[in-house]
Amino acid sequence: MASIAEAFGLTRARFALPAERAALNALDEGLEQVESRLTDQLAVTDPVVDALSRYLMEAGGKRVRPMLLLLAAQLGEGASQEVIDAAIIVEITHLASLYHDDVMDESDVRRGVPSAHVVWGNSMAILGGDLLFAKAAQLGAPLGTEVGILQASTFERLCLGQMHETLGPRDEDPVEHYIQVLADKTGSLIAAAAELGVVVSNADDRYRQPMREFGEAIGVAFQLVDDVIDLSFSPETGKPAGTDVKAGVATLPTLLLQQRGDADSAALLERLADTESAEFDSAVAALAAHEVTEQTMQVARDWQQRALHTLEDLPRGPVRRGLEEFSRSVIARIK
């Protein structure tokens, strides 16, 4: 069975040197520790709350943030207990944000199962997310003030990103607004994970900025690829094609279509707006085949290249190779 690391391009076939194999083995071992400890960290004595807090964790997930943190930690002392704790913190924070996001977006499915608010209602889903944020803060407290400040500033950006998405663009370009929302809602936590790997492993401080910038840029690219994936059925999540479009969630293909301003684009937008029509599925297919979707992929590639550029400040070796392969796998998710 493929490891979590291999799922993101970090395969043994690509890592032939002994140092690279050792780094990959250490990454797999660290991810196994994170996975085994997540259940314990999310446990609650009340059986109902316990089931709620573990719900999305048990539904699966990519564990992107722990993986990047553990990879960055190899620039320092590797997967110490503090590094494993930090990896668990970022995953719990991510899980907490999903509970809130699904309520805000009225998403009915997450990771192939009904969303938490569908099972327990909005109030319990929001409180479940709050509980996980509290658990992440509790786990982070022993790691020191620096980690606490980074956690708090990341949480602030997550909240601001959600608020700005809800408010929508005002005196700004809608596409620029959307990219900033992605940087806040998705990029900020991935950036924090990459930076925490440097901080908690006692790596050289000069690696903090490039790792942070890599994480944010690849986070934006990751979400833009998701915009394209949304336009076809996802076996991974069980979501039908056009789930975000149907829910009225802004995506880059629809924003680019709005900017075109021609009659054909307006007609397609009108078809996409009629979500109850029998023609909705064909409208989503038309959007998937439209040039704005390839434009979206090009923007994703540009952000991936921006991420790769930041790696020039890292030493050549297994960590840099791993980050390069991971960044390529983000784009390769589109088959």
C-alpha positions in Angstrom: 0.0 0.0 0.0 1.3 3.4 -0.9 2.4 5.7 1.9 1.0 9.1 2.5 4.3 10.6 1.3 4.1 8.5 -1.9 0.6 9.9 -2.6 2.3 13.2 -3.1 5.0 12.3 -5.5 7.6 11.3 -2.9 8.1 7.8 -4.3 11.1 5.6 -3.8 11.5 5.3 -7.5 12.4 9.0 -7.6 14.6 8.9 -4.5 17.5 6.7 -5.3 20.3 8.1 -3.1 20.8 6.6 0.4 20.3 10.0 2.0 17.1 10.5 0.0 15.8 7.0 1.0 16.6 7.7 4.7 14.8 11.0 4.5 11.7 9.3 2.9 11.8 6.6 5.6 11.9 9.2 8.3 9.0 11.0 6.8 6.9 7.9 6.6 7.7 7.0 10.2 6.8 10.5 11.4 3.5 10.4 9.5 2.7 7.1 11.1 3.3 8.6 14.5 1.1 11.6 13.7 -1.7 9.3 12.4 -1.6 7.0 15.5 -1.6 9.9 17.9 -4.4 11.9 16.3 -7.1 9.7 17.7 -5.8 10.0 21.2 -5.5 13.7 21.0 -9.0 14.1 19.7 -10.6 11.8 22.4 -13.3 13.3 24.6 -15.0 11.5 27.5 -18.5 12.4 26.4 -19.4 9.8 23.7 -21.4 12.1 21.5 -18.7 14.9 21.6 -16.0 12.2 21.1 -17.7 11.0 17.9 -18.1 14.5 16.7 -14.5 15.5 17.4 -13.1 12.5 15.6 -15.6 12.5 12.7 -13.6 14.1 9.9 -10.3 12.8 11.0 -11.6 9.2 10.7 -13.1 10.1 7.3 -9.6 10.3 5.9 -7.7 13.3 4.5 -4.4 14.0 2.7 -2.3 15.1 5.8 -0.6 17.6 3.6 0.3 20.0 6.4 1.9 17.4 8.7 3.8 16.0 5.8 5.3 19.4 4.9 6.1 20.1 8.6 7.9 16.8 9.0 9.8 17.4 5.7 10.9 20.9 6.8 12.0 19.5 10.1 14.6 17.5 8.3 16.4 20.8 7.8 17.0 20.6 11.6 16.9 17.9 14.1 14.2 15.8 12.5 11.1 14.2 14.0 11.5 14.9 17.7 8.5 14.7 20.0 8.0 18.4 19.7 8.0 18.1 15.9 5.4 15.4 16.0 3.3 17.5 18.4 3.5 20.5 16.0 2.4 18.2 13.1 -0.6 17.1 15.1 -1.4 20.7 15.9 -1.5 21.8 12.3 -3.7 18.9 11.3 -6.1 19.5 14.2 -6.3 23.2 13.2 -7.1 22.2 9.6 -9.8 19.8 10.8 -11.3 22.5 12.9 -11.5 24.9 10.0 -13.3 22.3 7.9 -16.1 22.0 10.4 -16.6 25.8 10.2 -16.1 26.0 6.4 -18.8 23.4 5.7 -21.3 25.3 7.8 -20.4 28.6 6.1 -20.5 27.1 2.6 -23.5 24.8 3.4 -21.5 21.9 2.0 -23.3 18.6 2.5 -20.3 16.2 1.8 -16.8 16.2 3.1 -14.3 13.5 2.4 -16.9 11.2 1.0 -19.2 11.3 4.1 -22.0 13.7 5.1 -20.6 16.9 6.6 -20.6 17.3 10.4 -23.4 19.9 10.3 -25.6 17.5 8.3 -25.2 14.8 11.0 -25.2 17.0 14.2 -26.6 20.3 13.1 -24.9 23.7 12.6 -24.5 24.6 16.3 -22.8 21.3 17.2 -20.6 21.5 14.1 -19.4 25.0 15.0 -18.8 24.0 18.6 -16.9 20.9 17.4 -14.6 23.1 15.4 -14.1 25.4 18.4 -13.3 22.4 20.5 -10.6 21.3 18.0 -9.1 24.8 17.9 -8.9 24.7 21.7 -7.2 21.3 21.6 -4.7 22.6 19.1 -3.9 25.6 21.4 -3.6 23.3 24.4 -1.2 21.1 22.6 0.8 24.0 21.4 1.3 25.8 24.7 4.2 23.6 25.9 6.1 24.4 22.7 6.7 28.0 23.7 5.7 31.6 23.0 7.0 31.6 19.4 4.8 28.7 18.4 1.8 30.2 20.2 2.2 33.5 18.3 2.5 31.7 15.0 -0.6 29.7 15.8 -2.6 32.8 16.8 -1.5 34.8 13.7 -2.4 31.9 11.4 -5.8 31.6 13.1 -6.4 35.3 12.5 -5.7 34.9 8.8 -8.0 31.9 8.6 -10.8 34.0 10.1 -10.1 37.0 7.9 -10.0 34.8 4.8 -13.4 33.4 5.7 -14.8 36.9 6.5 -13.5 38.4 3.2 -14.9 35.5 1.2 -18.3 36.1 2.9 -18.2 39.9 2.3 -17.0 39.5 -1.3 -14.9 42.0 -3.3 -15.7 45.7 -2.8 -13.3 48.2 -4.3 -10.9 45.7 -5.7 -10.5 43.3 -8.6 -12.6 40.1 -8.0 -9.8 37.8 -9.1 -7.2 39.6 -6.9 -9.7 39.4 -4.0 -10.2 35.7 -4.6 -6.5 34.9 -4.7 -6.0 36.7 -1.4 -8.9 34.7 0.1 -7.1 31.5 -1.0 -3.8 32.8 0.5 -5.5 33.4 3.8 -7.9 30.4 4.0 -5.6 27.8 2.5 -2.1 29.1 2.1 -1.7 30.5 5.6 -2.0 27.2 7.4 0.2 25.4 4.9 2.7 28.2 5.3 2.6 27.9 9.1 3.1 24.1 8.9 6.2 24.6 6.7 7.6 27.3 9.0 6.8 25.4 12.2 8.9 22.5 10.9 11.9 24.8 10.8 11.2 26.5 14.2 10.4 23.4 16.3 13.3 21.3 14.8 15.8 24.1 15.7 16.8 24.4 12.0 18.7 27.4 10.8 16.5 30.5 11.1 17.3 31.6 7.6 15.1 28.7 6.3 12.0 30.1 7.9 11.1 32.7 5.2 11.6 30.4 2.2 9.6 27.6 3.8 6.8 30.0 4.7 6.7 31.4 1.2 6.8 28.0 -0.3 3.9 26.9 1.8 1.7 29.8 1.0 2.4 29.7 -2.7 1.8 25.9 -3.0 -1.4 26.3 -0.9 -2.8 28.8 -3.5 -1.8 26.5 -6.3 -3.4 23.5 -4.5 -6.7 25.3 -4.1 -6.8 26.5 -7.7 -6.3 22.9 -8.9 -9.3 22.0 -6.6 -11.3 24.6 -8.5 -10.7 22.6 -11.7 -11.2 19.2 -10.0 -14.6 20.5 -8.8 -15.8 20.5 -12.5 -15.7 16.7 -12.7 -16.9 13.9 -10.4 -14.3 13.3 -7.7 -14.0 9.6 -6.7 -11.8 10.8 -3.8 -14.6 12.9 -2.1 -17.7 11.4 -3.7 -18.7 14.9 -4.8 -20.6 15.3 -8.1 -19.3 17.6 -10.8 -19.9 21.3 -10.1 -20.5 21.0 -6.3 -18.9 24.4 -5.6 -20.5 26.0 -8.6 -23.9 24.7 -7.6 -23.5 26.0 -4.0 -22.7 29.5 -5.3 -19.1 29.3 -4.1 -16.7 31.5 -6.1 -14.1 29.7 -8.1 -11.5 31.1 -10.5 -13.1 29.6 -13.7 -16.4 31.3 -13.0 -14.7 34.6 -12.0 -12.7 34.6 -15.2 -15.9 33.8 -17.2 -17.6 36.8 -15.6 -14.6 39.0 -16.6 -15.0 38.1 -20.3 -18.2 40.1 -20.6 -19.2 38.6 -24.0 -22.6 37.2 -24.9 -21.5 33.5 -25.0 -19.9 33.8 -21.5 -23.0 35.5 -20.2 -25.2 32.7 -21.6 -23.1 30.1 -19.9 -23.1 31.9 -16.6 -26.9 32.0 -16.8 -27.1 28.3 -17.4 -24.7 27.7 -14.4 -26.9 29.9 -12.2 -30.0 27.7 -12.9 -28.9 24.9 -10.6 -32.2 23.1 -10.7 -32.3 22.9 -14.5 -31.8 19.6 -16.3 -29.1 21.4 -18.3 -27.0 22.2 -15.3 -24.7 19.2 -15.7 -24.1 20.0 -19.3 -23.3 23.7 -18.3 -20.7 22.4 -15.9 -19.2 20.2 -18.6 -19.1 23.2 -20.9 -17.3 25.2 -18.2 -14.8 22.4 -17.7 -14.1 22.5 -21.5 -13.9 26.3 -21.6 -10.6 28.1 -22.0 -11.1 29.8 -18.6 -10.5 26.4 -17.0 -7.2 26.1 -18.8 -6.4 29.7 -17.7 -7.1 28.6 -14.1 -4.6 25.8 -14.5 -2.0 28.2 -15.9 -2.5 30.4 -12.8 -2.0 27.3 -10.7 1.2 26.5 -12.6 2.4 30.1 -12.0 1.9 29.8 -8.3 3.6 26.4 -8.3 6.6 28.0 -10.1 6.6 30.8 -7.5 6.8 28.0 -4.8 9.7 26.4 -6.6 11.5 29.7 -6.8 11.5 30.0 -3.0 13.5 26.8 -2.8 16.5 28.4 -4.3 17.3 29.6 -0.8 17.4 26.0 0.6 20.4 23.7 0.5 20.3 21.0 -2.2 19.4 17.7 -0.7 16.5 15.4 0.2 14.3 18.2 1.7 14.6 20.4 -1.4 14.0 17.3 -3.7 11.0 16.3 -1.7 9.5 19.8 -1.8 10.1 20.0 -5.6 8.4 16.6 -6.2 5.5 17.6 -3.9 4.9 20.8 -5.8 4.8 19.0 -9.1 2.3 16.4 -7.7 0.0 19.3 -6.8 -0.4 20.1 -10.5 -0.4 16.5 -11.5 -3.7 15.9 -9.6 -5.4 16.9 -12.9 -5.2 13.8 -15.0 
